[in-house]
Each structure stands twice: as C-alpha cells, then as structure tokens.
Amino acid sequence: MNELSSTATFSSRSLKVGGTPLKRVYGDRCLGIYGKLEWFNPFGSVKDRAAYYMIRSAEARGDLKPGHTVVIEPTSGNTGIALAGIAGALGYEVEVVVPSQVSVETKAILKRMKVRVWEAEDDLCPRVGRGTDQAISLAQGLVKSYGGKYFMPNQYENQDNVKAHYETTGPEIWRQTGGRVTHFVAGVGTGGTIVGVGKFLKERNGEVKVYGVEPMPGHNLQGLRNLEESDTPKILEEGMDVIDDWIRVSDDEAFKHASELFSKKGIPAGPSSGAAYYGALTVAENLRKGVVVTVFPDSRHRHESTFNRWIKGELTRGK
Ligand SMILES: Cc1ncc(COP(=O)(O)O)c(C=O)c1O
C-alpha cells in the first residue's frame, strides 16, 4: 500500500504525517458513523497531509530550493500552520494570507510559529474567482511583485493536495474499516479531501457513495466553502464527478454537533468537524446498514473563541 505513514525526517526533528485514528462516534456494527481524528497529525489538522505533499513534490521538481525561497499561501489557517511546521523545518520562511475573521487562536499559533501573517477581507475559506478572491489575489500580487523570493503552492489548484488524500487518507480509511466503508462524507474547502478520498474509495468499490457538506452563505465555519459565494476551486471542479450528493449545514447545526461530540463523547471536534458529523448523521438517517466514514479536520482548541461567540448568539449569519 502506498501510504504516508513512514517517519519523515525534517532537519533535527522526526514527524509522522497521517496514520490518524478512526473512531466510532455513533451506532453499532450494523450501522455506524466513524470519524477520522485529524488533529492527531503533528501540526494539528488534516492540512498536514496536503502541506507535506505539496512541499515534498515542489522540492522533487526543483521548484523549491532550501534557504532561498519563502513559501507563501492563502489559507483559512490550517494550511498555514502545517506549512509553517513542515516547510519551516526544511529551512524555508513561511508567509500566509488569511481572512481577517479567522479565529484569534489560529492567528496566535501562526505568529508563535514565526509566520508573517497578511490579512485580507475575505470568506473563511478564501474565495476563488470572480475578482473577489482577496486572500488569493493578495498572495498572487506579492508573488508577482517579488518574483524570485516566493513559492506559492496554491492548494486550490495543486493536484498534490488531492494526491495526499488519494495516497494516504483514502487507503487508511479502507484499511481501518477492513474495506467495509459504504459512505464517505466530508466538508469541502479546497476539495482536496473529498476528491482524493472519494476517488480512491470508488476505485476500490464502485458502490461507495460520496457526500459533500456545504455551509450556508455568510457562514462562520473556518475552512469550509459555500459554492454560491465563491467559484469552485480548480481541483474540486476537476474532481466533481466523485461527489454523488450534497448536504447543506447551518452554523447552528455545525456548532451544536461539535459541542455534542465534546460533551457527550469526549471528542474535541472543531466547527467543521461538527458540520461533517451532521452530514454523516443525515446520511445515516436513511440507512439500516452501513459504515459511514467522515473526516474531523481539526480540534475545537483552535476555535474556542468562535464557540463562545456562538454560545452568546453573536454569529448572526450562516443560518
Ligand atoms: C478546519 C477545516 N475543515 C475543513 C477543511 C476542508 O478540507 P479541504 O480543503 O480538503 O476540502 C479545511 C481546509 O482548510 C479546514 O481547515
């Protein structure tokens, strides 16, 4: 199996990306929902997989040369943290462009990791297309102006993002369920997770159904994208045929389900994990038998301030 579970060595440190636990969060052996706990990655989110693949492949192609290049990326935060860890350990400086509304915890982690943080007025997953892609445009503008200095992986268009999930997350799910997975549900930001995992699982078993979870316009779910507000990222557009159907989730359902995972099951899931859990429950409602797998991209520790705003009723959009 071509899996990224080997120990990769970066400068003096050893990191193991992938190989995260798959935990049953609902049901029994007949009908169960299983969540992949992605905060077990070294830098705390699913994005460690994409960052590792994008950086390693750029080095192999000769696009990145240690010591010379600054890696810059538009991100809702997690890819920036992952790049800071992975590219940083390899000797690159990292700069990120984030939407100004990303959580204070995310910004604090980036700053602590010595990342230069640029802020843009943007959606919580940077918009693509139609001239409104502030974070992406700002990053592209910096690359244009200071050409030789920057390398921008661009997770929205980079097939290494999809490949990371096709070669690691998908095979892990297949192995961890003993090939019994019947449905895969994932929140969609760049589309890397859903396209890579969906493609792998469908190649193994054409009967597997794949569902995308989409937030409402104006949502507060960091990392997820509403496709009415924003154009479809290139890697999602190219892999759209793996998605059988979509489930819409409100902010309230997402925060409520994330809170339930924590208070009732001791699983510290972030808001987009709550959205994914809601999506998985919606799929399971219509089943009598099945193995429904979803991905919990990061933990609530990066979003405590947003949970508090939700509890106080301050998140008024995304209903
Ligand atoms: C918290 C969170 N959830 C979900 C996603 C979506 O994952 P993908 O970009 O693979 O679609 C992201 C992506 O940044 C994220 O940070």
Ligand as a Chemical Component Dictionary entry (heavy atoms), coordinates in Angstrom:
data_LIG
# 
_chem_comp.id                   LIG 
_chem_comp.type                 NON-POLYMER 
_chem_comp.pdbx_formal_charge   0 
_chem_comp.three_letter_code    LIG 
# 
loop_
_chem_comp_atom.comp_id 
_chem_comp_atom.atom_id 
_chem_comp_atom.alt_atom_id 
_chem_comp_atom.type_symbol 
_chem_comp_atom.charge 
_chem_comp_atom.model_Cartn_x 
_chem_comp_atom.model_Cartn_y 
_chem_comp_atom.model_Cartn_z 
_chem_comp_atom.pdbx_ordinal 
LIG C1 C1 C 0 -10.978 23.155 9.588 1  
LIG C2 C2 C 0 -11.092 22.712 8.156 2  
LIG N1 N1 N 0 -12.117 21.949 7.800 3  
LIG C3 C3 C 0 -12.279 21.534 6.525 4  
LIG C4 C4 C 0 -11.395 21.867 5.534 5  
LIG C5 C5 C 0 -11.646 21.409 4.125 6  
LIG O1 O1 O 0 -10.714 20.491 3.609 7  
LIG P1 P1 P 0 -10.352 20.503 2.071 8  
LIG O2 O2 O 0 -9.591  21.781 1.789 9  
LIG O3 O3 O 0 -9.501  19.293 1.879 10 
LIG O4 O4 O 0 -11.610 20.481 1.280 11 
LIG C6 C6 C 0 -10.319 22.673 5.879 12 
LIG C7 C7 C 0 -9.408  23.120 4.869 13 
LIG O5 O5 O 0 -8.618  24.034 5.066 14 
LIG C8 C8 C 0 -10.155 23.102 7.228 15 
LIG O6 O6 O 0 -9.120  23.883 7.603 16 
# 
loop_
_chem_comp_bond.comp_id 
_chem_comp_bond.atom_id_1 
_chem_comp_bond.atom_id_2 
_chem_comp_bond.value_order 
_chem_comp_bond.pdbx_ordinal 
LIG C1 C2 SING 1  
LIG C2 N1 SING 2  
LIG C2 C8 DOUB 3  
LIG N1 C3 DOUB 4  
LIG C3 C4 SING 5  
LIG C4 C5 SING 6  
LIG C4 C6 DOUB 7  
LIG C5 O1 SING 8  
LIG O1 P1 SING 9  
LIG P1 O2 DOUB 10 
LIG P1 O3 SING 11 
LIG P1 O4 SING 12 
LIG C6 C7 SING 13 
LIG C6 C8 SING 14 
LIG C7 O5 DOUB 15 
LIG C8 O6 SING 16 
# 
